[in-house]
Amino acid sequence: MTFIIRAAREDDLQHLYEMAKLTGGGFTNLPPDRKSLSAKLERSAASFARDDESVSDELFVLMLENSQTGEVRGTCQIFTRVGQHWPFYSYRIGIDTKYSQELNRTFRSELLNLTNDLGGCSEVGGLFLHPGERAGGLGLLLARSRYLFIRNHRERFADRILAELRGVIDEGGGSPFWDGVAGRFFGMNFQEADQFNAIHGNQFIADLMPKHPVYTAMLPETSRAVIGLPHPSGRAAMRMLEGEGFHFENYIDIFDGGPTMTARTNQVKTIREAQTAKVVEIGEGGSAALVSVGRLAEFRVAQGAVSIGDDGVTIDAASAQALGVEPGSEVTHVAR
């Protein structure tokens, strides 16, 4: 059974909607709203159709498909530049240090500062894998396919890249962080705010959010305890990001307090280590690898086996068939 990553199409709306209903909330890039998802697919189609290499505000949606059955089992997204239509807000965790001469003591207070430092970065997000397929390295295939796409369309992406991880959500679908911070100013619960943000954008944050720093000591313990922590289901994703060279630099999501990871685009491991070569033979053997072919809407990725030779590479028959590759084709490959 071979899975491929391909560009999203208009007829993927129902697939996206069914996956969105399984996310359990807090997944801004994949809201269970047909109109919003349809708009994403339209925006993605326009991005795939633009052949200009300049950096613009674009979205690329990719799909994980069983190449034998045509069944769609996952998705992921890439944003070329965030914060163009409305500011990209984060909280930055900082420290305020004060010294009292009379008490001869130094006091350090943790602060949350509202910032849009990360505006202009590229973003990888929207990754969802069907619960029935969370084995066999498919999550890794989804995640790393984004970096191969960036590598093969490098001019369209910024020099810094970010990934937001969903924060801790309680059993009732609420966010302890939201309840202790923003929820006090917005008159809506976390699910309402999250849905509104996913569909309408976050300009309402700029309108209503206090601009002053928040002292975390003033927050309930339930809110403080989840600052910068990923949702339990996102811990593996955090480890994958760290393996690619992403770091937590004290930026957190303003809704659920989840960590925002950042990296220099050219230093992302998959981007740095991927190589482009011609296929000289379809054969067996070789080392486990990810193999991509094509540009823009013709972009494809599959797991396969690659042998590197002096004149080019040999790839296995299954991935060659799934990708439509034959001797003479040019592929990009990276060790799995």
N, C-alpha and C positions, 0 to 999 in steps of 0.2 A: 504494500500500500504506500503510494507516494503522495505527499502533500506539496502543493506549491503556494507561493505567495504571488498574488497578481494585483493589478490595479482594480479598484472598485468600479462597478458599473451602475447604471441607473436601476437595473433590475435587482440590485442587492438591497434595496430598501427593506423588504420584508425580512431578509436575513439580519440586517442591522437591528431592526426593531425587536426581533425575537431575542437577540443577544442582549440588547439594552434592558429588557425586562428581567434578565437573570442577574444583573449587576448588584442588586441589593442597595442601591442608593449611593450618593457621594461620588458618582462617576460623571463628572461634568461633561467630559468629551463624548459621552455616549448616553444621552438622555432618552428615556422611553417616550419619545414624542415624534410622531411621524413627520410633522412639518419641519421640525428642527433637523431631523436626520436627512430628509429630502434636500434641505438647503445645503447640508454638508456634502452630499453626493454631487449636487450641482456645482458647488464651489470646487470640489476635487476634480470634476470633469474639466472645468475651465483651466485648472492648474496643469493637468496632464496635457491639455491641448496647446498650451502656450509654449512655444519653442525658443523664447528669448531667454538667455542665460543670466540676466540681471536678477538681483535680489528684489523680491516683491513680497507682498503679504498673501501667501498661498497656503493651501491645505492639500495634502495628499493622503487619501484613504486607501489602505491596502487590505486585502482579504486573504484568509487562509482557506484553501479549497482542496478537497480530496480529488486528485486528478483523474481517478478512475470512476468515481460516482458523481462528481460535480457538486457534492455536498459542501456547504460553507460552514466552517467550524471555528473561525476566529477572525479578529480584525485588529488593526493598529493604525495610528495616524502620525503624520509629520507636519509640523507648522514651520514655514520658512522664517517668519519674523513675527513675534508676538508684540502686542501693545501698539498696534498701528491705528486701529479703529477706535479703541478706548484703552486707557492705561492698563498695564498688567501689574496688578497689585500683589505684594507679598508683605509679610511681617519679617523683619530682620531682628533676630535676637541680639541684644547688646547689653552692656554692663555700664551702670552709672556708679562711679566710685566717689565717695565723700569721706572726709576726715574731720573728726572732732578733736580739737586741741584740748578742750576741757576734759573730755572723757578719755583722751589718748587712745582712740579707737578708729579704725577704718571700716566703713560700711560700704558694702557692694550690693547693689540692687539690680536684678535682671529686668530688662525692659523689652517691650515689643514695639518696634518702630515701623509705622506704615511707610512702605517705599515702593517705587517702581523702578528700582535699579536694574531689573532683568528685562526691561523693555528693549526690544531690538534683537533679543536672542532668538535662535531657532529652538523648537521644542519637539521632543518625541513624547507621545502620549496615546491615550485612547486604546491601550492594548487590552484585549479581552480574548480569552481562550475558553471555549465551551468546557464545562466541568467534566464531560465525558471523554475529553481528549488531553487531560493534563498529565500526560506521560509521553515518553518517547522523544523528548526534546523539542516538542512543538512550540512551547512557550519561548524557548531560546531562538527557534527559527523565526518566530514573529518579531521578537525584540531586535535581533541582529539584522533582519532584512531591512529595517529602517536605516541602519548605518551604511549598508551596502548601497541603498538608494541615494543617500546623501553623498557618499563617496563618488558615485557615478554621475552626480549632478552637482558637484561641489560649489560651482559658481552661484548657485541659487540659494545657498545657505550661509548663515552668519558665522562668525569666528568663535562664537560661544553658544553652547547648547544646554538646555535644561530639561529636566524630567520631574514632574510633580507626582508624588506618591499619595494615594488616598490615606487620610488619617484614620484615627480610631473612631469607629461607629458602634454605638451600643446596640443591645438586642432589639430595642424598639425602633431602630433606624435613626436615632438622634445622634448628635455630636456633642460630647462633653465640652469640647473647646468652644464651639459656637455658643452653647448655652451660657458659658461664663464670660464671653467677650462680646462678639458682634450681636448676638441675639438680644442683648439688653438694649440695643439702640434701634433695631429694625422692626420690631413688632411682628415678627414671623418666626416660625420654628425652622430648624435646619433643613428639613425636607422641602419646605416651601421656598426658602432662599436658594437652595441648591438647584431646584428645578427652574426657578426664575432666572438664575444666572446662566444655566445651560441653554435656555431658549432665547433670552433677551440680552445677554451680556452683563457686564458688571459695572456699568455707569452708575447704577443706584448706590454702589459702595462709595464712589467718590462723592455722591450727594449727601449720604447719611453717616458715613463712618467718621468718628472723631479723629482729628489729625494729630492729637497729642499722643505721646508715648503712653503705653499701658505698663504699669508696674505689675509684674506677675505675682508679687506677694499679695496683691489685692484680689487675686482671682481665687475661686473655690479650689480646693485640693483636687477635685475631679478634673478640672480644666488644666491645672498645672501639670498633672501627672501624664497627660497625653501630648504635651508640646513636643513636636519634632519626632513623634513616633509614627511608624507606618501602620496601617491596618494589618492585622495578623496575616491576611491573605496576600499582603504585599511585601512580606519579608523576603521571599525568594526573589521578587523583582528588584528589591533594594540591593541584594547580594549580586545580582546580574549587572546592575548599574555600576556598582563598585568594581566589579571585575573588568568593566569596560573603561574604568578610569574616572568615573563620576565621583564627586565628593559632596558632602553636606557642609555648606558654608553658612549655616545659621539662618537660611531663608525657610520660612514655613508658609503653608497655605492659610489664607485669612479666614476660610470657612471652617475647616476641620483640624487645622494645626499640623497636618501631615508635612513631612520633610520635602523640600525642593532640592534636587541634586543637580549639580552643574559640572560642566567639563569644557575644555577647549576642544573645538570640533576636530582639529587635525590630530589631537592626542587621544581620541577615542580609539580603543584597541582595534576594533574591527576595521575602522577606517584606515588606521595606520598600517595594519598588516595585510590588508587585502591586496591581491595582485591581479592584473589583467593579462590574459594569454590566449593564444589560439589553440583550438582543439585539434590535435593531430590524430587522435584515435579514440574510438569508443570501445572500451574493454573492461575487464574486471580487475579487482585488486585496488590498491591505492589507499590513501588515508582519508578518514572521515572529514568532510568539508561542507561548507555552504557554497553553492554555485549560483551565480546570477547571470542573466542575459537580458539584453534589450534596454531601451531607454523610454522614459516617460510611460505612456499607456501600454507599451510592449514589455515593460519590466517584469521579470519573473525571477523567483528564487526557489531553490529546492535543496534538500539535504542529499548528499551524494558521496562518492569516493573519487579522489583525484590523485593521479600520479604525475609528478612534475618532471619533465625531461628537458633536454637542451633546446629542442625545437618548439616546445609547447607542452600541452597537458593531455593526459588520457583521462576520460571520465567514464563512470559506469553507465551501463545501458539504460537503467531505470530512470535516472535523473536526466539523461540525455533525451529520452523519449518525452518525459514530462515537460521539459523546457523547450523541446523542438530544436535541439542542438545536433549538429552533424560535423564531421571533420571540416575544418576551415572556419567554423564559427568562432567568434570572440566571446570569451566568458570572463567574469570576475570571480575569483575564488578566495576563500579564507579558511584556515583550519578550524574545524569544529571542536 
